[in-house]
Every structure is written in C-alpha cells, then in structure tokens.
Amino acid sequence: MFSRLTRPQALAVCALPVVALIATAVFAPLPFSVAQPGETANVLGEHKGSPVITISGAPTQATRGQLRMTTIVATSPDTHVSFPDVLDSWFRSDEAVMPRDALYPSGDSIKEVERHNEAQMKESQNAATAAALGYLGLDGKDVKVSLKLADVGGPSAGLLFSLGIVDKLDGDGTGGDLTGGRIIAGTGTIEADGKVGAVGGVALKTQAAKRDGATVFLVPKAECSDARAELPKGLRLVPVTDLKSAVSSLVALQTGKGSVPSC
C-alpha cells in the first residue's frame, strides 16, 4: 500500500534536488583567479640584495628618488575559487576577480606558467634596454645593461626598466634626475621602439604604489579609466603612450616647466 504525501511533504521532497544543485553550483570551482596588490620594487636601487640595473661601458649618475615597478599577486591556476570567494572579492576594493585565462594560459601547469612568465620578463628586459638606449642615441654594442629582478615575471615592468636606465645614464638631460627626489611608481609594457602597452590589474597596482609611498603613478593611457576606478587619495595619475612622453612628463614634474597630462 502507498500513503499519500501531504502538500508540505511533497514540496520538501521536490525541493531537495534543487537545494542540492544550488549547493553544488555555489561551491563548485569557477574559472577565475582572485588578485590583490603585490610587491613593488625600486628599479633604481637593489631588490633582494642585488642591484636591479647594472650598467657598464658608459658613465652613470647618482639618483635621488625612486622608480617603483608594481605587481599584483593572484591565486595560482590550480587554486579552487568558488562563488563565495568571488562574491566576497566583489565587494572589496583591495581584491579583484579576474578570468583565470587572462592571467594564465589555459591548461598550463604552475611550472609552465613560471617558465612562460620568466620568458616574458626576459623579452621585456631586452625591449626595455633597446628602447632606453635608442632614446638616448647610444649603441648597445658599447653600453651593456644588466637587469635583475628576482621572483618577478611577466612584461609589465618594461616601462619602469627603461626609465631607470635613462635616469642612470642621462637623468633629466640637464644634470638632474628624472624623479626630482619623488617616489614615482607605474606599470606598462614596452617595445623596442619605445611604445608603451597596457598590462591589466592597474587598479590594484595603484594601491600597491600608494602603500609603498608613491605620489605619482605612470599608467598606459589606454588604462586611465581602470586606474581611476579605485584610485587612492593623494596619488597622481600620469598617462603615457611611449618612453618619450613618460620622460617628458617626469621632466616637467621635476622642473615645473611644461605641461603634465592627466587621466
């Protein structure tokens, strides 16, 4: 014999699969990574006990301020990121949810990602050196530049590398340095011809810059709106399109002569 379920009992039985499906969806891994402001490093100084920029074959000059490259730190490609993690990060200004494929090539292991980032950093360093020496009219056969930044990968330090080389070799072109004693931070890829490219994660990088004492942040012009999204108070945004415009803006800030663009 069969007993008939009451209406509340029937609804409860029907609801169980739905609840199970929702619970599974909520806690299932999602194709995202959670990113936060990372470390910054002064390319004019030392990082983890070693000079970031070493130059031979040409005289260098003393620098007074800092040029700080910025980073973000993200959950690794094999980290389980669920809906509650995404929801929590959505309401925090010091975290951002980013598609995992935007940070890591799809299907790559951690070791493969590390090798990929190291290769990108090497390419970035070569391009940064070529851009800086080309800007100064120097021959790479005569001037040797070594760039070293331990445990940091990817191409986003390119602009700051180039500026650091220019500052050490020529400063502002009149005997002063590019920073004017300030702590300048920034981000951006660079090509051998000096063109600056976008990088991503800019809103988090501005927070890292402010945390570490920067008052000016150089940002690829195409990412101005992203940089303004969570801009810390007291941090001035300066958009750049190429190495020449970045140097010109820093010289104008240092000397008080000429215009400085803003986002």
C-alpha positions as CSV (number, residue, x, y, z in Angstrom):
1,M,0.0,0.0,0.0
2,F,1.1,3.6,-0.6
3,S,0.5,6.5,1.6
4,R,-0.2,9.9,0.1
5,L,2.2,12.7,1.0
6,T,0.9,15.9,2.3
7,R,1.5,19.1,0.3
8,P,4.3,20.4,2.6
9,Q,5.9,16.9,2.4
10,A,5.7,16.8,-1.3
11,L,7.2,20.3,-1.7
12,A,10.1,19.3,0.7
13,V,10.8,16.2,-1.4
14,C,10.8,18.2,-4.6
15,A,13.0,20.9,-3.1
16,L,15.8,18.6,-2.1
17,P,17.3,18.1,-5.6
18,V,17.0,21.8,-6.2
19,V,18.8,22.6,-3.0
20,A,21.5,20.0,-3.8
21,L,22.0,21.6,-7.3
22,I,22.3,25.1,-5.8
23,A,24.8,23.9,-3.2
24,T,26.9,22.2,-5.8
25,A,26.9,25.3,-8.0
26,V,27.8,27.6,-5.1
27,F,30.8,25.6,-4.0
28,A,31.9,24.3,-7.4
29,P,35.3,25.6,-8.7
30,L,35.0,28.6,-11.1
31,P,37.4,29.7,-13.9
32,F,38.5,32.7,-12.0
33,S,41.5,33.9,-10.0
34,V,41.4,36.4,-7.1
35,A,44.1,39.1,-7.3
36,Q,45.5,41.5,-4.8
37,P,48.1,44.4,-4.7
38,G,51.5,42.8,-4.9
39,E,55.0,44.0,-4.0
40,T,56.7,47.0,-5.6
41,A,60.4,47.3,-6.3
42,N,62.6,50.4,-6.9
43,V,64.4,49.7,-10.1
44,L,67.0,52.4,-9.3
45,G,68.1,50.5,-6.2
46,E,68.5,46.9,-5.0
47,H,66.0,44.1,-4.8
48,K,66.6,41.2,-2.5
49,G,70.3,42.2,-2.2
50,S,71.2,42.7,-5.8
51,P,71.1,45.9,-8.0
52,V,68.2,45.9,-10.3
53,I,70.0,47.8,-13.0
54,T,73.8,47.4,-13.7
55,I,75.4,49.4,-16.5
56,S,78.9,49.3,-18.0
57,G,80.6,51.0,-20.9
58,A,79.2,54.4,-20.1
59,P,79.3,56.8,-17.1
60,T,76.3,56.7,-14.8
61,Q,75.0,59.3,-12.4
62,A,73.6,59.2,-8.9
63,T,69.8,59.2,-8.5
64,R,67.9,60.6,-5.5
65,G,64.3,59.3,-5.8
66,Q,62.7,56.0,-6.6
67,L,61.1,54.4,-9.7
68,R,59.0,51.6,-8.4
69,M,57.6,48.9,-10.6
70,T,54.3,47.4,-9.4
71,T,52.8,44.0,-9.4
72,I,49.7,42.1,-8.5
73,V,49.6,38.7,-6.7
74,A,46.9,36.2,-7.8
75,T,45.7,32.8,-6.7
76,S,47.6,30.1,-8.6
77,P,46.0,28.3,-11.6
78,D,45.1,25.2,-9.5
79,T,43.5,27.1,-6.6
80,H,39.8,26.3,-6.0
81,V,37.9,29.6,-6.4
82,S,34.2,29.2,-5.6
83,F,31.1,31.5,-5.8
84,P,31.5,32.7,-2.1
85,D,35.1,33.7,-2.9
86,V,34.0,35.7,-5.9
87,L,31.2,37.3,-4.0
88,D,33.5,38.3,-1.2
89,S,36.1,39.8,-3.6
90,W,33.4,41.7,-5.5
91,F,32.7,44.0,-2.5
92,R,36.4,44.6,-1.6
93,S,38.5,47.3,-3.1
94,D,41.7,45.5,-2.3
95,E,40.8,42.4,-4.4
96,A,39.7,41.8,-7.9
97,V,38.2,38.8,-9.6
98,M,39.8,38.1,-13.0
99,P,39.3,35.4,-15.6
100,R,41.9,32.8,-15.0
101,D,42.8,32.7,-18.7
102,A,43.6,36.4,-18.5
103,L,46.4,35.6,-16.0
104,Y,47.4,32.1,-17.0
105,P,47.5,30.4,-20.4
106,S,44.7,27.8,-20.4
107,G,45.7,24.3,-19.3
108,D,49.2,25.3,-18.2
109,S,50.7,23.8,-15.0
110,I,52.3,26.0,-12.4
111,K,55.8,25.2,-13.7
112,E,54.7,26.0,-17.2
113,V,53.3,29.3,-16.1
114,E,56.5,30.2,-14.3
115,R,58.6,29.4,-17.4
116,H,56.2,31.5,-19.5
117,N,56.5,34.4,-17.1
118,E,60.3,34.2,-17.0
119,A,60.4,34.2,-20.8
120,Q,58.1,37.3,-20.9
121,M,60.3,39.1,-18.4
122,K,63.5,38.4,-20.4
123,E,61.8,39.7,-23.6
124,S,60.6,42.7,-21.6
125,Q,64.1,43.4,-20.3
126,N,65.6,43.2,-23.8
127,A,63.0,45.5,-25.2
128,A,63.4,48.0,-22.3
129,T,67.2,48.2,-22.8
130,A,66.8,48.7,-26.6
131,A,64.1,51.4,-26.0
132,A,66.2,53.3,-23.5
133,L,69.5,53.1,-25.4
134,G,67.6,54.0,-28.6
135,Y,66.0,57.0,-26.9
136,L,69.4,58.2,-25.7
137,G,71.1,57.6,-29.1
138,L,73.6,55.0,-27.6
139,D,74.9,51.9,-29.2
140,G,74.1,48.6,-27.4
141,K,77.4,47.3,-28.6
142,D,79.2,49.8,-26.4
143,V,76.9,50.1,-23.4
144,K,76.0,46.9,-21.6
145,V,72.9,46.8,-19.4
146,S,72.0,44.0,-16.9
147,L,68.6,43.9,-15.4
148,K,67.8,41.6,-12.5
149,L,64.5,41.4,-10.6
150,A,64.3,38.1,-8.6
151,D,61.0,36.3,-8.3
152,V,59.1,38.7,-10.6
153,G,57.9,37.6,-14.0
154,G,55.9,39.0,-16.9
155,P,56.3,42.0,-19.1
156,S,54.7,44.8,-17.1
157,A,58.0,46.2,-15.6
158,G,59.2,47.2,-19.1
159,L,58.4,50.9,-18.9
160,L,60.0,51.3,-15.4
161,F,63.1,49.4,-16.6
162,S,63.6,51.8,-19.5
163,L,63.0,54.9,-17.3
164,G,65.5,53.5,-14.8
165,I,68.2,53.1,-17.5
166,V,67.5,56.6,-18.8
167,D,67.7,58.1,-15.3
168,K,71.0,56.3,-14.5
169,L,72.6,57.3,-17.8
170,D,71.2,60.8,-18.5
171,G,68.8,61.9,-15.8
172,D,66.6,64.7,-16.9
173,G,69.2,65.7,-19.6
174,T,70.5,68.7,-17.7
175,G,72.2,67.2,-14.7
176,G,69.2,66.5,-12.5
177,D,67.4,63.2,-12.1
178,L,64.1,62.2,-13.5
179,T,62.3,61.7,-10.2
180,G,63.1,65.0,-8.6
181,G,63.6,63.1,-5.4
182,R,60.0,61.7,-5.5
183,I,58.8,58.2,-5.3
184,I,57.4,57.5,-8.7
185,A,55.5,54.3,-9.5
186,G,54.0,52.9,-12.6
187,T,53.4,50.0,-14.9
188,G,53.3,49.2,-18.6
189,T,54.9,47.0,-21.2
190,I,57.4,48.5,-23.6
191,E,58.5,47.7,-27.1
192,A,62.0,48.2,-28.6
193,D,60.7,51.4,-30.3
194,G,59.6,52.8,-27.0
195,K,55.8,52.2,-27.4
196,V,54.1,51.6,-24.1
197,G,51.4,48.9,-23.8
198,A,48.5,48.0,-21.4
199,V,49.0,45.4,-18.7
200,G,45.9,44.8,-16.6
201,G,45.3,44.9,-12.9
202,V,46.1,48.6,-12.8
203,A,43.5,49.5,-10.0
204,L,45.3,47.1,-7.7
205,K,48.8,48.3,-8.7
206,T,47.8,51.9,-7.8
207,Q,47.0,50.7,-4.3
208,A,50.4,48.9,-4.0
209,A,52.1,52.1,-5.2
210,K,50.3,54.3,-2.6
211,R,51.1,51.8,0.1
212,D,54.8,52.0,-0.6
213,G,55.0,55.8,-0.6
214,A,54.4,56.8,-4.3
215,T,52.9,60.1,-5.1
216,V,52.8,59.8,-8.9
217,F,51.7,56.8,-10.9
218,L,52.6,56.3,-14.6
219,V,49.8,54.4,-16.4
220,P,49.4,53.4,-20.0
221,K,47.0,55.9,-21.5
222,A,44.6,53.2,-22.6
223,E,44.1,52.2,-19.0
224,C,43.3,55.6,-17.5
225,S,39.7,54.7,-16.7
226,D,40.7,51.4,-15.0
227,A,43.3,53.3,-12.9
228,R,40.8,55.8,-11.8
229,A,38.4,53.1,-10.5
230,E,39.9,52.7,-7.1
231,L,42.5,55.5,-7.1
232,P,44.0,56.1,-3.6
233,K,43.8,59.6,-2.4
234,G,47.0,61.6,-2.9
235,L,48.2,59.5,-5.9
236,R,48.5,61.5,-9.2
237,L,47.9,59.6,-12.4
238,V,50.1,60.5,-15.4
239,P,49.1,58.8,-18.7
240,V,51.9,57.7,-21.1
241,T,51.9,56.4,-24.6
242,D,55.7,55.9,-25.1
243,L,59.0,56.3,-23.4
244,K,59.5,59.8,-24.8
245,S,56.2,61.0,-23.3
246,A,57.0,59.4,-20.0
247,V,60.4,61.1,-19.8
248,S,58.9,64.4,-20.8
249,S,56.2,64.2,-18.1
250,L,58.7,63.4,-15.4
251,V,61.0,66.2,-16.5
252,A,58.0,68.6,-16.4
253,L,57.1,67.4,-12.9
254,Q,60.7,67.8,-11.8
255,T,61.4,71.2,-13.3
256,G,57.9,72.7,-13.1
257,K,58.2,73.6,-16.8
258,G,55.9,72.3,-19.4
259,S,52.6,70.5,-19.1
260,V,51.9,67.2,-17.4
261,P,49.0,65.2,-18.8
262,S,46.4,63.7,-16.6
263,C,43.8,60.9,-16.9
